[in-house]
Amino acid sequence: MTVLETQGFKLDNSGKRVVVDPVCRIEGHLRVEVNIDEHNVIRNAVSTGTMWRGLEVILKGRDPRDAWAFTERICGVCTGTHALTSVRAVEDALNIKIPENANIIRNLMQLALQIHDHLVHFYHLHALDWVDVVSALKADPKKTSELAQSISSWPLSSPGYFRDVQNRLKKFVESGQLGPFMNGYWGNPAYRLPPEANLMAVTHYLEALDFQKEIVKIHTIFGGKNPHPNWLVGGVPCAINMEGAGAVGAINMERLNLISSIIDRCIEFIDMVYVPDLVAIASFYKDWTYGGGLSSQCVLSYGDIPDVANDYSAKNLLLPRGAIINGDLTKVHEVDLRDPEQVQEHVAHSWYKYADETKGLHPWDGVTEPNFELGKATKGTKTKIENLDEAGKYSWIKAPRWRGHAMEVGPLSRYVIGYAQNNPEFKEPVDKLLKDLGLPLKAIFSTLGRTAARGLEASWAAHKSRYFFDKLMANLKAGDLSTANIEKWDPSTWPKDAKGVGFTEAPRGALGHWIRIKDTRIDNYQAVVPTTWNGGPRDAKGQIGAFEASLMDTPVAKADEPLEILRTLHSFDPCMACSTHVLSPDGQEMASIKVR
Amino acid sequence: MTGHPSILVLGIGNLLWADEGFGVRCAEALAERFALPPQVTVMDGGTQGLYLLPYVEDARRLLVFDAVDYGDAPGTLRIVVGDEVPRFMGAKKMSLHQTGFQEVLASAELLGRLPDELVLIGCQPVELEDFGGSLRDAVKAQIGPALDVACEWLTRWGAAPVPRTDAGPRLNADSLTMDAYEAGRPSERDAWRLGDARFIRED
């Protein structure tokens, strides 16, 4: 038995090994192996990316102005956010300034993505980790109505309404078509909601399914097309013609009014349905305090949503920027993505080769040379691994570190940083939520805290959309219709060598693209994505990553139904919508479920 | 409004992963080569999940192009119609993007807005583990036959496509057209090209 200590965790890999192996090809594969002790508590966790994926291999030699279109395709979920990061990287490299309206429209698109992603994540990808659909069939619609009305004034709350939904659900289940509800661990003791709360949540699942379609229209209007909106180095590709009547391609007053009404409905739905549901569900899981992982120690946010155009400094970014290390909330460190000492990728436990693997490399100097070798204690073969050996190399994901620290990224990180900065937009909603639930601040450092921060952020993003929409209208009324700067569109205006970095806060965390341009072509392109930060492996010092840390010391009610593992992994909104195969210790497939 | 039932033609898949691009390339080719009546929408659905729900719900007829693992010989085209198109996760693995798209269909059904008719034109892939690669010849050769089948269905649905003499609209950015995509690919020496199959468990 070996017990290794790192970051306050004791890693003990002597217990039985359970493998959770998603298979998907959208954003890369994620597999997790854990060791569970005799009390069914997780004592060791290993997170591995099992798919090679590198942007440099498809972008090298291409026109930097085209990179966004490729990066938009690497992920099935956050298309727009990669495209935005890409155009920002190119603009940074070539010193291209964008018009105010372009900045506002990009923010509105990014905020719409946040709202959509958070809402869909909560109701359609994550709620079923907390909500038992089958139990909802047993609910009393009258009591459900009373519950709903006690938490919100949302009008769809009559007993008859809940009865109708319950009947629909019954019909659906009885026909043997569980559809999106298939593969749940219904009846698992880790589910704690009474039937009425389950019915309310499932009802809102359906309402959210209907409502999410509206949010997407913001992308269609500004991006010209969906699901892959158009982007443009130098601004946004949509023209504005206020007087235009349905002109093709141009945005007119009618379109703007539609966006305005969608923003209003987003605010309404999030504040009257999403956030109250979050509080109601959380109130039944108050003592399920697991999953905090690194969030109480090391969190990172690059920041996003520039208030005015072309200023990417911390003070101009409305989503907070900064780093907290060693749990010291009194000190928020400045983050500089150009500093070679800050963001670095390590490969000591990744399937790559560096000349010196005790050190990390900054993405501009990133080296991607594969080296697929397995640790001595690996079980299985190179083509069919049963158990990984985390003492050796074990992941295709590199291990990013900030000044040498493993960091968590995502909504919870942003809220912790905003809270530590005493920014009332982030601190006040957290304090209110904790007060409503009667919980101390430390409760936020948990799986539930991560889920809650996402809901609060959805509300923040909806209200911020209103702010930027009003700002856009004021600009347009003042006669500023400019949406793109094409002064440096022609490559002959570019320097021979250039390098730049673009960043955003994607719904699931900090996203950076680092580009080098040589003779007007892409020479090197490195993306460090949120799931790399959160899902990366150990480094040379043995420090574990955010996913790994979050699973530590969590009790599992049933080892063959690792609902708790999925609950915590899902709370990060990992960038993959894929089916997961749950394997027993001997590698036999036990169940197949979805991890997203 | 034309009064004709609305038709959605959807190309599903990821054009960055070799034959997974089949569906998207078919949709692109249909839009470029044929003039279509106004009730027909041709869309590159990519690997999007719920983003596609509004479009699916608005359609009364849905025709999907996709790379599908039928267990057939590579490059084989097979057409599946109506209830045969497996809609639910946990069903026998058929489409490589089923988890995203089957959930869309299941959700549309849950909301009572599944299209009345559903046709899947699928091609058995040759190669998937080639990030940045394009369609293999055997799969590329099925684009024409797939379009023929699509045209038959569209004609049956009262929306007969008319071959164009000029170039039709492009669904995607110029840089992603098949020619530009293939020509701009970094050399094998510059790029480690292989995806990694070592962890993919066979169902």
HADDOCK unambig.tbl for C-alpha pairs under 7 A between the chains (distance, minus, plus):
assign (segid A and resid 23 and name CA) (segid B and resid 200 and name CA) 6.51 0.50 0.50
assign (segid A and resid 26 and name CA) (segid B and resid 47 and name CA) 6.94 0.50 0.50
assign (segid A and resid 50 and name CA) (segid B and resid 199 and name CA) 6.04 0.50 0.50
assign (segid A and resid 51 and name CA) (segid B and resid 195 and name CA) 6.33 0.50 0.50
assign (segid A and resid 51 and name CA) (segid B and resid 196 and name CA) 5.25 0.50 0.50
assign (segid A and resid 52 and name CA) (segid B and resid 195 and name CA) 5.22 0.50 0.50
assign (segid A and resid 52 and name CA) (segid B and resid 196 and name CA) 5.60 0.50 0.50
assign (segid A and resid 53 and name CA) (segid B and resid 195 and name CA) 6.99 0.50 0.50
assign (segid A and resid 57 and name CA) (segid B and resid 186 and name CA) 6.59 0.50 0.50
assign (segid A and resid 57 and name CA) (segid B and resid 191 and name CA) 4.59 0.50 0.50
assign (segid A and resid 57 and name CA) (segid B and resid 192 and name CA) 6.57 0.50 0.50
assign (segid A and resid 57 and name CA) (segid B and resid 193 and name CA) 6.95 0.50 0.50
assign (segid A and resid 58 and name CA) (segid B and resid 132 and name CA) 5.22 0.50 0.50
assign (segid A and resid 58 and name CA) (segid B and resid 185 and name CA) 6.15 0.50 0.50
assign (segid A and resid 58 and name CA) (segid B and resid 186 and name CA) 6.27 0.50 0.50
assign (segid A and resid 60 and name CA) (segid B and resid 186 and name CA) 5.83 0.50 0.50
assign (segid A and resid 61 and name CA) (segid B and resid 186 and name CA) 6.40 0.50 0.50
assign (segid A and resid 62 and name CA) (segid B and resid 184 and name CA) 6.13 0.50 0.50
assign (segid A and resid 66 and name CA) (segid B and resid 175 and name CA) 6.22 0.50 0.50
assign (segid A and resid 69 and name CA) (segid B and resid 173 and name CA) 6.82 0.50 0.50
assign (segid A and resid 73 and name CA) (segid B and resid 14 and name CA) 6.91 0.50 0.50
assign (segid A and resid 76 and name CA) (segid B and resid 47 and name CA) 4.81 0.50 0.50
assign (segid A and resid 76 and name CA) (segid B and resid 48 and name CA) 5.14 0.50 0.50
assign (segid A and resid 77 and name CA) (segid B and resid 48 and name CA) 6.26 0.50 0.50
assign (segid A and resid 179 and name CA) (segid B and resid 88 and name CA) 5.32 0.50 0.50
assign (segid A and resid 179 and name CA) (segid B and resid 89 and name CA) 6.86 0.50 0.50
assign (segid A and resid 179 and name CA) (segid B and resid 106 and name CA) 5.35 0.50 0.50
assign (segid A and resid 180 and name CA) (segid B and resid 103 and name CA) 5.89 0.50 0.50
assign (segid A and resid 180 and name CA) (segid B and resid 106 and name CA) 6.29 0.50 0.50
assign (segid A and resid 180 and name CA) (segid B and resid 107 and name CA) 6.86 0.50 0.50
assign (segid A and resid 213 and name CA) (segid B and resid 54 and name CA) 5.68 0.50 0.50
assign (segid A and resid 227 and name CA) (segid B and resid 45 and name CA) 6.54 0.50 0.50
assign (segid A and resid 227 and name CA) (segid B and resid 51 and name CA) 6.54 0.50 0.50
assign (segid A and resid 382 and name CA) (segid B and resid 198 and name CA) 6.67 0.50 0.50
assign (segid A and resid 383 and name CA) (segid B and resid 198 and name CA) 4.52 0.50 0.50
assign (segid A and resid 384 and name CA) (segid B and resid 198 and name CA) 6.00 0.50 0.50
assign (segid A and resid 384 and name CA) (segid B and resid 199 and name CA) 6.28 0.50 0.50
assign (segid A and resid 385 and name CA) (segid B and resid 199 and name CA) 6.69 0.50 0.50
assign (segid A and resid 577 and name CA) (segid B and resid 100 and name CA) 6.75 0.50 0.50
assign (segid A and resid 578 and name CA) (segid B and resid 99 and name CA) 6.26 0.50 0.50
assign (segid A and resid 579 and name CA) (segid B and resid 99 and name CA) 6.93 0.50 0.50
